Amino acid sequence: MTTLIVGLVLFLGVHSLSIVNEPLRNRLHASLDEAAFKGLYSLASLIGLLLIIWGYAAARMDPTVIYTPPGWLRHLAMLLLIPVFPLLFATYFPGKIKARLKHPMLAAVKLWALAHLLANGMLQDLLLFGSFLAWAVADRISMKHRTQRPIPTLPASKANDLIAIVGGLAVYVVTVFWAHQWLFGVAPV
């Protein structure tokens, strides 16, 4: 469990620098050239992600049950997950979805985390998905009080919403019927 926690602290800590101390992030960015800053940020994120994966897998070998969700919550979770990939696509294919939500990736992370919290009741699930849900909520709140950095996207277009929806739903279907089992050893259906 320690590896999972260290991974979460590292990964979400790096991604929380703007939330907790935007001036420090800006000073670090200014003191390094662009490539060095992005390289260190990416390396810390990658190490954190690998520790999360390793720690979560290890924690699954010795599970601690916190609660047992009723079966109908799994169905609700599957419904909540339907918009997740379209929202991720909408982040980089700006259209009306992105304009309305402003931060579709954070909405996707919140739905993903909430759905997994509803369907899973092990301690490692609460740590992983609860941490991501708390981070996404904190990040969204902080964005109201700080200057936004631009996200590289394709040019805005009316077709982008269709691309986001069709592409996102295709990835959802592949994930539900094949990739989730292959990647995580758990078949959602």
GIDA-V228304 format. One record per residue. N is the residue number from 0. RES is the residue in one small letter. BURIAL is I if it has 16 or more other ideal C-beta (glycine too) atoms within 10 Angstrom, else O. D_LAST is the distance of its C-alpha to the last C-alpha in whole Angstrom. Layout:
n:N res:RES burial:BURIAL d_last:D_LAST
n:N res:RES burial:BURIAL d_last:D_LAST
This chain:
n:0 res:m burial:O d_last:27
n:1 res:t burial:O d_last:31
n:2 res:t burial:I d_last:29
n:3 res:l burial:I d_last:26
n:4 res:i burial:I d_last:29
n:5 res:v burial:I d_last:31
n:6 res:g burial:I d_last:29
n:7 res:l burial:I d_last:28
n:8 res:v burial:O d_last:31
n:9 res:l burial:I d_last:32
n:10 res:f burial:I d_last:30
n:11 res:l burial:I d_last:30
n:12 res:g burial:O d_last:33
n:13 res:v burial:I d_last:34
n:14 res:h burial:I d_last:32
n:15 res:s burial:I d_last:34
n:16 res:l burial:I d_last:37
n:17 res:s burial:I d_last:38
n:18 res:i burial:I d_last:37
n:19 res:v burial:O d_last:39
n:20 res:n burial:O d_last:42
n:21 res:e burial:O d_last:42
n:22 res:p burial:O d_last:46
n:23 res:l burial:O d_last:45
n:24 res:r burial:I d_last:42
n:25 res:n burial:O d_last:45
n:26 res:r burial:O d_last:48
n:27 res:l burial:O d_last:45
n:28 res:h burial:I d_last:44
n:29 res:a burial:O d_last:48
n:30 res:s burial:O d_last:49
n:31 res:l burial:O d_last:47
n:32 res:d burial:O d_last:47
n:33 res:e burial:O d_last:44
n:34 res:a burial:O d_last:43
n:35 res:a burial:O d_last:43
n:36 res:f burial:O d_last:42
n:37 res:k burial:O d_last:39
n:38 res:g burial:O d_last:39
n:39 res:l burial:O d_last:39
n:40 res:y burial:I d_last:36
n:41 res:s burial:O d_last:34
n:42 res:l burial:O d_last:35
n:43 res:a burial:I d_last:34
n:44 res:s burial:I d_last:31
n:45 res:l burial:O d_last:30
n:46 res:i burial:O d_last:31
n:47 res:g burial:I d_last:29
n:48 res:l burial:O d_last:26
n:49 res:l burial:O d_last:27
n:50 res:l burial:I d_last:28
n:51 res:i burial:I d_last:24
n:52 res:i burial:O d_last:22
n:53 res:w burial:O d_last:24
n:54 res:g burial:I d_last:25
n:55 res:y burial:I d_last:21
n:56 res:a burial:O d_last:21
n:57 res:a burial:O d_last:24
n:58 res:a burial:I d_last:23
n:59 res:r burial:O d_last:20
n:60 res:m burial:O d_last:22
n:61 res:d burial:O d_last:24
n:62 res:p burial:O d_last:22
n:63 res:t burial:O d_last:23
n:64 res:v burial:O d_last:21
n:65 res:i burial:O d_last:23
n:66 res:y burial:O d_last:21
n:67 res:t burial:O d_last:18
n:68 res:p burial:O d_last:16
n:69 res:p burial:O d_last:15
n:70 res:g burial:O d_last:12
n:71 res:w burial:O d_last:13
n:72 res:l burial:I d_last:13
n:73 res:r burial:O d_last:9
n:74 res:h burial:O d_last:10
n:75 res:l burial:O d_last:13
n:76 res:a burial:I d_last:12
n:77 res:m burial:I d_last:9
n:78 res:l burial:O d_last:12
n:79 res:l burial:I d_last:15
n:80 res:l burial:I d_last:13
n:81 res:i burial:O d_last:14
n:82 res:p burial:I d_last:17
n:83 res:v burial:I d_last:17
n:84 res:f burial:I d_last:18
n:85 res:p burial:I d_last:20
n:86 res:l burial:I d_last:22
n:87 res:l burial:I d_last:22
n:88 res:f burial:I d_last:24
n:89 res:a burial:I d_last:26
n:90 res:t burial:I d_last:27
n:91 res:y burial:I d_last:29
n:92 res:f burial:I d_last:29
n:93 res:p burial:I d_last:31
n:94 res:g burial:I d_last:32
n:95 res:k burial:O d_last:32
n:96 res:i burial:I d_last:28
n:97 res:k burial:I d_last:30
n:98 res:a burial:O d_last:33
n:99 res:r burial:O d_last:32
n:100 res:l burial:O d_last:29
n:101 res:k burial:O d_last:32
n:102 res:h burial:I d_last:29
n:103 res:p burial:I d_last:26
n:104 res:m burial:I d_last:25
n:105 res:l burial:I d_last:26
n:106 res:a burial:I d_last:24
n:107 res:a burial:I d_last:21
n:108 res:v burial:I d_last:21
n:109 res:k burial:I d_last:22
n:110 res:l burial:I d_last:18
n:111 res:w burial:I d_last:16
n:112 res:a burial:I d_last:18
n:113 res:l burial:I d_last:18
n:114 res:a burial:I d_last:14
n:115 res:h burial:I d_last:14
n:116 res:l burial:I d_last:17
n:117 res:l burial:I d_last:15
n:118 res:a burial:I d_last:12
n:119 res:n burial:I d_last:14
n:120 res:g burial:I d_last:18
n:121 res:m burial:I d_last:19
n:122 res:l burial:O d_last:22
n:123 res:q burial:I d_last:21
n:124 res:d burial:I d_last:19
n:125 res:l burial:I d_last:21
n:126 res:l burial:I d_last:24
n:127 res:l burial:I d_last:22
n:128 res:f burial:I d_last:20
n:129 res:g burial:O d_last:23
n:130 res:s burial:I d_last:25
n:131 res:f burial:I d_last:24
n:132 res:l burial:I d_last:24
n:133 res:a burial:O d_last:27
n:134 res:w burial:I d_last:28
n:135 res:a burial:I d_last:27
n:136 res:v burial:O d_last:29
n:137 res:a burial:O d_last:32
n:138 res:d burial:I d_last:32
n:139 res:r burial:I d_last:31
n:140 res:i burial:O d_last:34
n:141 res:s burial:O d_last:36
n:142 res:m burial:O d_last:36
n:143 res:k burial:O d_last:38
n:144 res:h burial:O d_last:41
n:145 res:r burial:O d_last:41
n:146 res:t burial:O d_last:42
n:147 res:q burial:O d_last:39
n:148 res:r burial:O d_last:39
n:149 res:p burial:O d_last:38
n:150 res:i burial:O d_last:35
n:151 res:p burial:O d_last:35
n:152 res:t burial:O d_last:33
n:153 res:l burial:O d_last:34
n:154 res:p burial:O d_last:37
n:155 res:a burial:O d_last:36
n:156 res:s burial:O d_last:35
n:157 res:k burial:O d_last:34
n:158 res:a burial:O d_last:31
n:159 res:n burial:I d_last:30
n:160 res:d burial:I d_last:28
n:161 res:l burial:O d_last:26
n:162 res:i burial:I d_last:26
n:163 res:a burial:I d_last:24
n:164 res:i burial:I d_last:22
n:165 res:v burial:O d_last:21
n:166 res:g burial:I d_last:21
n:167 res:g burial:I d_last:18
n:168 res:l burial:O d_last:16
n:169 res:a burial:O d_last:16
n:170 res:v burial:I d_last:15
n:171 res:y burial:I d_last:12
n:172 res:v burial:O d_last:11
n:173 res:v burial:O d_last:12
n:174 res:t burial:I d_last:11
n:175 res:v burial:I d_last:7
n:176 res:f burial:O d_last:7
n:177 res:w burial:O d_last:10
n:178 res:a burial:O d_last:12
n:179 res:h burial:I d_last:10
n:180 res:q burial:O d_last:10
n:181 res:w burial:O d_last:13
n:182 res:l burial:O d_last:15
n:183 res:f burial:O d_last:13
n:184 res:g burial:O d_last:12
n:185 res:v burial:O d_last:9
n:186 res:a burial:O d_last:5
n:187 res:p burial:O d_last:4
n:188 res:v burial:O d_last:0
